[in-house]
Amino acid sequence: NRPLLDVLVAMAMDLGPEAFITQSKSLRDRGDQSASLQAYTGPVLVLHGESDQLCPPELHDRMAALSRHAELVRVPRAGHISTLENPSAVTNALRRWLSRTSYDERLRGHD
């Protein structure tokens, strides 16, 4: 997908190499947050591109399984950058989830 690649390269060039290095180190060094996800009692949306190769579907399945109130959405015709690859599907999924989930529930969690 040459147009998507061009956008991603332009974004990376705009941010510069230092931002890429910082982001890469943060991703490499962050701790496992499974316990945090299990402890959170509010609604959770786990949204990912169905063809994501950096974070495969199995990873998202495990994330959703950790939360009692998770909704798992696979974005069709999208990989790791689903917001750019299929923005209308992402927007529609977010609108559906937000319309079913109150602001207070998202802030405080619920049981």
C-alpha positions in Angstrom: 0.0 0.0 0.0 2.2 2.8 -1.3 0.0 5.7 -0.3 -0.1 4.5 3.3 3.6 3.9 3.3 4.2 7.5 2.0 2.0 8.9 4.9 3.9 6.8 7.5 7.3 7.8 6.2 6.2 11.5 6.1 5.0 11.3 9.7 8.3 9.6 10.8 10.3 12.3 9.0 8.3 15.1 10.6 8.9 13.7 14.1 12.6 12.9 13.5 14.9 10.1 14.5 14.9 11.0 18.2 11.1 10.4 18.5 11.5 7.1 16.8 14.2 6.0 19.2 12.3 7.2 22.2 9.1 5.4 21.1 11.0 2.2 20.4 12.7 2.2 23.8 9.4 2.9 25.5 7.7 -0.1 23.8 10.7 -2.3 24.5 11.0 -1.4 28.1 7.3 -1.2 29.2 6.2 -3.7 31.7 3.4 -6.2 31.3 0.0 -4.6 32.2 -2.1 -7.7 32.3 -2.7 -7.3 36.1 -3.9 -3.7 35.5 -6.3 -4.8 32.8 -7.6 -7.6 35.0 -8.2 -5.2 37.9 -10.0 -2.6 35.9 -13.7 -3.1 36.2 -14.9 -0.5 33.6 -15.7 -1.1 30.0 -12.8 -1.8 27.6 -12.6 -1.6 23.8 -10.0 -3.8 22.3 -9.8 -2.7 18.6 -7.3 -3.9 16.1 -6.8 -4.5 12.4 -7.6 -8.1 11.4 -4.3 -8.3 9.4 -2.1 -6.7 12.0 1.3 -8.4 11.9 3.1 -6.3 14.6 0.4 -7.1 17.2 -1.4 -10.3 15.9 -5.0 -11.1 16.7 -4.1 -13.6 19.3 -2.5 -10.8 21.4 -5.8 -8.9 21.2 -7.8 -12.0 22.1 -5.7 -12.4 25.2 -6.1 -8.7 26.1 -9.9 -9.0 25.8 -10.0 -12.2 27.8 -8.4 -10.3 30.8 -11.3 -7.9 31.2 -14.8 -8.9 32.3 -16.2 -6.0 30.3 -14.2 -6.0 27.1 -15.5 -5.7 23.7 -13.3 -7.1 20.9 -13.5 -5.5 17.5 -11.5 -6.6 14.5 -11.2 -4.0 11.8 -11.6 -5.5 8.4 -9.1 -4.6 5.6 -6.7 -3.2 8.1 -3.3 -4.0 9.7 -1.4 -2.2 12.4 -2.4 1.3 11.4 -6.2 0.6 11.3 -7.1 4.3 11.8 -5.5 5.1 8.5 -6.2 1.9 6.7 -9.9 1.7 7.4 -10.9 5.0 9.2 -14.6 4.6 8.7 -14.7 1.2 10.3 -12.6 2.4 13.2 -14.9 5.5 13.6 -18.0 3.4 13.4 -16.7 0.9 16.0 -15.8 3.8 18.4 -19.2 5.4 18.0 -21.0 2.2 18.7 -18.9 1.5 21.8 -19.2 5.0 23.1 -22.9 5.1 22.5 -23.3 2.0 24.7 -20.9 3.1 27.4 -21.6 6.0 29.7 -19.0 8.6 30.5 -19.2 7.7 34.2 -18.6 4.0 33.5 -15.5 4.8 31.5 -14.1 7.0 34.2 -14.9 5.0 37.3 -15.4 1.4 36.1 -18.3 -0.7 37.2 -19.2 -4.0 38.7 
